[in-house]
């Protein structure tokens, strides 16, 4: 089993958006995820999470629990989780059964991260739910129902089989203060999407820590923050590789999500000044780190100092698989 190592005593984890490259396919994406999961497990990363997105040509992790099982079967020790399951899209009983199945197959390795957004546009959300009766506003009630299915008693005579009585860690995910406050009230670990919502990071973490109630799960708050990292042997190459992520956010900004594009030499040739300002605000330099090993080390240490996070989860939207592996390898070297 891989010995866990830490950078500044902080566990580092992986957020894999299962990118589908221009010219590639989801099948290729899944092969790349297996390769990356094995590599990061070897390097000492703590968790490997997937996010639920739908109707996104460049993201293949829509069937999140299925790809989690695939990755868990290809690894040995790294924790596998959802970052996250968008609970309003699902019946809580189904999620309890799915994650109960995963926990039964891979004991003590499964995390259930939950979000309240649809992870898609409204038309897709309606197609997923088949009803308008479920909404993000009902998230606290859905969370309670889900927790009941994992209890020994079940929920009003309904049992999750498998799932009942299993200890599947539940995380709440958020990009604003709502989930921060709910995670605090429930005494649950909290993961903040600082990799695309940097301005709200400190306020949300303060809400979580100031209002935290130690219950049955945690004695004290535990916060994880998201960071985009594109690392390379030179900062110049890292900046070039990062244009793939910039193009991805540009396509989303324009309302036309696309597959992950190869790097380009002049990003300023493809976006307007207004688009550039909007994307650079999202991909803020505090939580989007692009550079060589020393620059990544410096900026990551600074972000950890600012947030006092217990853990960092890293997303690296890099077109070429060899460059993606190398980026995580460089970050992994910081844990030695």
SULRASUL-V779930 format. One record per helix or strand. SS is the DSSP state (H for helix, E for strand). FROM is the first residue (numbers start at 1). LEN is the number of residues. Records with the same first field share a line. If there is no record, write none. Layout:
SS->FROM-LEN  FROM-LEN
This chain:
E->7-1  10-7  19-1  21-1  47-4  59-1  79-8  110-6  155-1  158-1  169-6  189-4  223-9  260-1  288-4  311-5
H->26-18  64-11  87-3  92-14  122-8  136-15  177-10  198-14  235-7  243-11  267-3  273-10  293-15  321-13
